[in-house]
Amino acid sequence: MGGKRTAPSGAILPQPPALQKSPFAKLDVRHAKFDREEARDAKLDTKAAKLGRAVCGGAGCALCWSQKTREGVCNMTQAKLKTNLDTNFLKLIAICSMLLDHVGSVFFPQIPLFRWVGRLAFPLFCYCMTVGLLYTHDIKGYLTRLGLFALISQPLYVLAFHPYDFWGQFTNWNIFFTLFLSLLAMWAFVERKYWLFALAFFVVSWWNFDYSGNGILLMLIFYLCRNKPGVGAALFTAFYMGALWSGYPEDPLALMVGGHAVDWTIFALLALPLIFVRTHVDLKIPKWFFYGFYPAHLALIAILRLCLHV
């Protein structure tokens, strides 16, 4: 038929566009590096592209196909989260609030404001790990870094907070162990390895891990509601509403409102706008700074505590 395709009725069909020859069809692969997990969500019809199927008729097919493909790539990167992606800014707030929390715990236990501000840190860390889970190309490396710094930080953690009962408190695990198990559980959930998810949840909830299984529950909220920020904000608020009725007047950290004690965990809700409202600070901070800050600040607190005999 002279190279032309015909339908069963004999009508001539438009030829597939010569995509390989079109300057518009060359995608910038540097901006389209998707790992296996991302490719699952992308649903880009690569088979159709390889076959050279036309997506429209006429001489502008190649241009049209290229534009649609570029739009698809943009949608793939944007669809992962509709919440705040300014994670360096959030991590900076988290480590500052954590520092205030720890300084207040050791040196100013009579001033609850330090501990109240510190409640921002944990939900922010959990949210940033959820973002990392969705964007990382090396989950094993991510877990390895968390595990390594958890081990490095453990003796410093005990020296900072329990220097007079070092061995008795050595299995009072620091927050990096909680974050490690929470990330492991969420990776297992995403990969449908539910036995590993259950095991990680059991371990972090049963043994002496800070915040118990709350990290996994928060990450589930952030992950499942990643494209529904309104629902995520509502669930995040509901998660901490129990603090309104669980406070004790005898607790020096409780917030007293008209004679009613509100548990101090209620201040974690201060993290809500930071998580669900986008900011555009776009700080450039090396990731190793955040990892190294944790053991470094624990070492400093331990040294100051020793020098001041606190």
C-alpha positions in Angstrom: 0.0 0.0 0.0 3.0 2.3 -0.5 3.9 2.6 3.2 0.4 3.9 4.2 -1.7 2.2 6.8 -5.3 1.5 6.0 -8.3 0.7 8.2 -10.5 -2.3 7.4 -12.8 -0.1 5.4 -9.9 1.1 3.2 -9.7 4.6 4.7 -6.1 5.9 5.1 -5.0 6.4 8.7 -2.6 9.2 9.7 1.0 8.1 10.0 2.7 8.0 13.4 4.8 11.1 14.0 8.5 10.7 13.5 9.2 11.5 17.2 12.9 10.6 17.0 13.4 13.4 14.5 11.4 16.0 16.3 13.4 18.5 18.4 10.3 18.9 20.6 10.2 15.2 21.5 13.5 15.0 23.3 12.7 15.1 27.0 15.2 16.4 29.5 15.9 13.1 31.3 17.8 14.9 33.9 14.5 16.2 35.3 12.7 12.9 34.9 14.8 10.6 37.2 12.1 8.4 38.7 12.8 5.4 40.9 10.8 2.2 40.8 8.3 3.4 43.4 7.7 6.6 41.5 7.3 4.9 38.2 4.4 2.9 39.7 2.5 6.1 40.4 3.5 7.8 37.2 1.4 5.6 34.9 3.1 7.0 31.8 2.1 5.0 28.8 5.6 4.2 27.6 4.3 1.3 25.5 2.3 3.6 23.4 5.2 5.9 23.1 7.5 3.2 21.8 4.9 2.1 19.3 4.7 5.7 18.0 1.0 5.9 18.4 -0.4 9.3 17.4 -2.3 11.2 20.0 -3.9 13.5 17.5 -4.1 13.9 13.8 -2.5 16.2 11.3 1.0 17.6 10.9 1.3 18.8 14.5 1.2 15.3 16.0 4.8 15.2 17.1 4.6 18.6 18.8 1.3 17.7 20.5 2.7 14.4 21.8 5.8 16.1 23.1 3.8 18.7 25.0 1.5 16.2 26.5 4.4 14.1 27.6 6.1 17.1 29.2 2.8 17.9 31.0 2.7 14.2 32.2 6.2 14.5 33.6 5.3 17.7 35.5 2.2 16.1 36.9 4.1 13.1 38.1 6.5 15.2 40.2 3.7 17.5 41.5 1.2 14.7 42.4 3.4 13.2 45.2 2.4 15.7 47.8 0.2 18.8 48.0 1.5 19.7 51.4 4.7 21.7 52.3 7.8 20.6 50.5 10.1 23.2 52.1 11.7 20.4 54.2 15.0 22.1 55.0 13.1 25.0 56.6 10.9 22.5 58.5 13.9 20.6 59.7 15.6 23.8 60.9 12.5 24.6 62.9 12.4 21.1 64.3 16.0 21.0 65.5 15.7 24.5 67.1 12.6 23.4 69.0 14.3 20.2 69.9 17.2 22.1 71.3 15.0 24.3 73.4 13.1 21.3 74.6 16.4 19.5 75.7 17.9 22.6 77.3 14.7 23.2 79.2 14.5 19.6 80.3 18.1 19.6 81.8 18.7 23.2 82.9 15.3 24.9 83.3 12.8 22.2 84.3 10.7 24.7 86.2 9.9 26.7 83.1 7.4 24.7 81.0 7.6 27.1 78.0 10.8 25.3 76.8 9.1 21.9 76.8 5.9 23.3 75.1 7.9 24.7 72.2 9.7 21.4 71.9 6.5 19.6 71.0 6.8 20.9 67.5 9.9 18.8 66.8 8.5 15.3 66.6 5.6 15.8 64.1 7.9 17.9 61.9 10.5 15.1 61.9 7.9 12.5 61.0 6.5 14.7 58.2 9.9 15.3 56.7 10.6 11.6 56.8 7.4 11.0 54.9 8.5 13.4 52.2 11.9 11.7 52.2 10.2 8.3 51.8 8.3 9.5 48.7 11.3 11.2 47.1 14.3 9.1 48.0 16.1 6.9 45.4 17.9 5.0 48.1 15.7 3.9 51.0 18.5 1.5 52.3 20.9 4.4 52.5 18.3 6.5 54.3 17.7 3.8 56.9 21.4 3.1 57.2 22.1 6.8 58.1 19.3 6.9 60.7 20.5 3.6 62.2 24.1 4.7 62.3 23.4 8.0 64.0 21.1 6.3 66.4 24.0 4.1 67.6 26.4 7.0 67.7 24.0 9.2 69.7 22.9 6.6 72.3 25.8 7.0 74.8 25.6 10.8 74.4 21.9 10.7 74.9 22.3 8.8 78.2 25.1 11.1 79.4 23.0 14.2 78.6 19.8 13.1 80.4 20.8 10.2 82.8 24.4 10.7 83.6 24.1 9.3 87.1 22.5 6.0 86.0 24.3 5.4 82.7 24.0 1.6 82.4 20.6 1.5 84.0 19.2 3.9 81.4 21.3 2.7 78.4 18.2 1.0 76.9 16.2 4.2 77.1 16.5 4.6 73.4 17.0 8.0 71.8 14.7 9.5 69.2 16.7 8.3 66.2 15.8 4.7 67.0 12.1 5.7 66.9 12.6 7.5 63.6 14.4 4.5 62.2 11.7 2.0 63.1 9.0 4.4 62.0 10.6 4.9 58.5 11.1 1.1 58.2 7.5 0.5 59.1 6.3 3.0 56.5 8.5 1.6 53.8 7.1 -1.8 54.5 3.6 -0.4 54.3 4.2 1.2 50.9 5.8 -2.0 49.7 3.0 -4.1 51.1 5.3 -6.0 53.4 2.7 -6.0 56.1 4.5 -8.6 58.3 7.5 -6.2 58.5 5.2 -3.2 59.2 3.5 -5.1 62.0 6.8 -6.2 63.5 8.3 -2.7 63.4 5.1 -1.3 65.0 5.2 -4.0 67.7 8.9 -3.3 68.5 8.6 0.4 68.8 5.4 0.2 70.8 6.5 -2.6 73.2 10.0 -1.6 74.2 11.3 1.6 75.7 11.3 3.9 72.6 10.5 7.6 72.9 7.0 8.4 71.5 6.2 4.7 71.1 4.2 4.0 67.9 3.0 7.6 67.5 5.6 8.2 64.8 4.2 5.5 62.6 0.7 6.7 63.1 1.6 10.2 62.2 3.5 9.1 59.1 0.5 7.1 58.1 -1.6 10.2 58.2 0.9 12.2 56.3 1.3 9.5 53.6 -2.3 8.6 53.1 -3.4 12.2 53.0 -0.5 13.5 51.0 -2.8 14.8 48.2 -5.6 15.7 50.6 -4.2 18.3 52.9 -7.6 19.3 54.3 -8.3 15.7 55.4 -4.7 15.3 56.7 -5.0 18.5 58.8 -8.2 17.3 60.3 -6.8 13.9 61.2 -3.6 15.5 62.6 -5.7 17.7 64.8 -7.9 14.8 65.9 -4.7 12.8 66.8 -3.8 15.3 69.5 -7.3 16.2 70.7 -7.1 13.7 73.5 -4.6 16.0 75.2 -7.6 18.2 76.1 -8.8 15.6 78.6 -5.7 13.8 79.6 -3.8 16.5 81.6 -3.2 16.3 85.3 -3.2 19.4 87.6 -0.1 17.9 89.4 1.9 17.9 86.2 4.1 21.0 86.1 4.1 20.9 82.3 0.3 20.9 82.0 -1.4 23.9 80.6 -4.0 25.2 83.1 -7.1 26.7 81.6 -9.7 27.9 84.2 -8.6 25.2 86.6 -8.7 22.5 83.9 -5.4 20.7 83.0 -4.6 20.3 79.4 -1.8 17.8 78.6 1.3 19.6 77.2 1.3 17.4 74.0 -1.4 19.7 72.7 1.4 22.1 71.6 2.3 19.7 68.8 -0.6 21.3 67.0 1.6 24.3 66.5 3.3 22.3 63.7 0.0 22.0 61.7 0.3 25.2 59.6 4.0 24.4 58.9 3.1 21.0 57.5 -0.1 21.7 55.6 0.6 25.3 54.3 3.3 25.7 51.7 6.3 27.9 52.4 8.9 29.0 50.0 12.0 29.7 52.1 14.0 27.2 50.1 17.0 27.0 52.4 20.1 25.1 51.1 21.5 23.1 54.0 23.5 19.9 53.6 21.6 16.9 54.9 24.6 15.8 57.0 24.1 19.0 59.1 20.8 17.7 60.4 22.2 14.2 61.1 25.3 15.6 62.9 23.4 18.2 64.9 21.7 15.5 67.0 24.8 13.9 68.6 26.6 17.2 68.7 24.0 19.0 70.8 23.7 16.0 73.1 27.5 16.0 73.6 27.3 19.8 74.4 24.6 19.3 76.9 26.4 16.4 78.6 29.6 18.5 78.8 27.8 21.6 80.2 26.0 19.4 82.7 29.2 17.9 83.9 30.9 21.3 84.2 27.9 22.9 86.0 27.3 19.8 88.2 23.6 19.8 87.2 
